[in-house]
């Protein structure tokens, strides 16, 4: 493909640097950032955002229940 065969035993890094191929880490970071931007643009009333809000409410409810249990335990002492 680039004038090399498997018997040449040239490392992938050498060929990638010579041909100017972008590192995989950079490509993965770009895809993640693009996905995060997509999620940020979703309407607040979309089903995904409703699930996110429910998860946050349940989390806060769980924290509040945990606090009330600890305060009741302290008041019984």
C-alpha positions as CSV (number, residue, x, y, z in Angstrom):
1,X,0.0,0.0,0.0
2,X,2.7,2.4,0.9
3,X,5.6,0.5,-0.6
4,X,6.1,-1.7,2.4
5,X,5.4,-5.4,3.0
6,X,4.9,-7.4,6.2
7,X,8.4,-8.8,5.9
8,X,9.9,-5.4,6.3
9,X,9.0,-5.4,10.0
10,X,8.4,-1.6,10.1
11,X,6.4,-0.5,13.2
12,X,3.0,1.1,12.8
13,X,4.1,4.3,14.5
14,X,6.8,4.8,11.9
15,X,4.4,4.4,9.0
16,X,1.8,6.6,10.7
17,X,4.2,9.4,11.4
18,X,5.5,9.2,7.8
19,X,2.0,9.3,6.3
20,X,0.7,12.0,8.7
21,X,-2.1,9.9,10.3
22,X,-3.8,11.4,13.3
23,X,-3.4,9.5,16.6
24,X,-6.4,7.4,17.7
25,X,-6.6,9.2,21.0
26,X,-7.2,12.5,19.3
27,X,-9.9,11.0,17.1
28,X,-11.7,9.5,20.1
29,X,-11.5,12.8,22.0
30,X,-13.1,14.6,19.0
31,X,-15.9,12.1,18.8
32,X,-16.6,12.3,22.6
33,X,-16.7,16.1,22.4
34,X,-19.0,16.1,19.4
35,X,-21.3,13.7,21.3
36,X,-21.3,15.9,24.4
37,X,-22.2,18.9,22.2
38,X,-25.1,16.9,20.7
39,X,-26.5,16.1,24.2
40,X,-26.2,19.7,25.3
41,X,-28.3,20.8,22.3
42,X,-31.2,18.4,23.1
43,X,-34.5,20.1,24.0
44,X,-35.2,20.1,27.8
45,X,-38.5,18.3,27.2
46,X,-37.0,15.4,25.2
47,X,-37.4,12.0,26.7
48,X,-33.6,11.7,27.3
49,X,-33.6,14.9,29.3
50,X,-36.6,13.8,31.3
51,X,-34.9,10.6,32.3
52,X,-31.8,12.7,33.3
53,X,-34.0,14.9,35.4
54,X,-35.7,11.9,37.0
55,X,-32.3,10.4,37.8
56,X,-31.2,13.6,39.5
57,X,-34.4,13.9,41.5
58,X,-34.1,10.3,42.6
59,X,-30.5,10.9,43.6
60,X,-31.4,14.0,45.6
61,X,-34.3,12.1,47.2
62,X,-31.9,9.3,48.2
63,X,-29.4,11.8,49.7
64,X,-32.2,13.5,51.6
65,X,-33.5,10.2,53.0
66,X,-30.0,9.3,54.0
67,X,-29.6,12.6,55.9
68,X,-32.9,12.2,57.6
69,X,-32.0,8.7,58.8
70,X,-28.7,9.9,60.2
71,X,-30.3,12.8,62.0
72,X,-32.9,10.5,63.5
73,X,-30.1,8.1,64.6
74,X,-28.3,11.0,66.3
75,X,-31.5,12.3,68.0
76,X,-32.1,8.9,69.5
77,X,-28.7,8.9,71.2
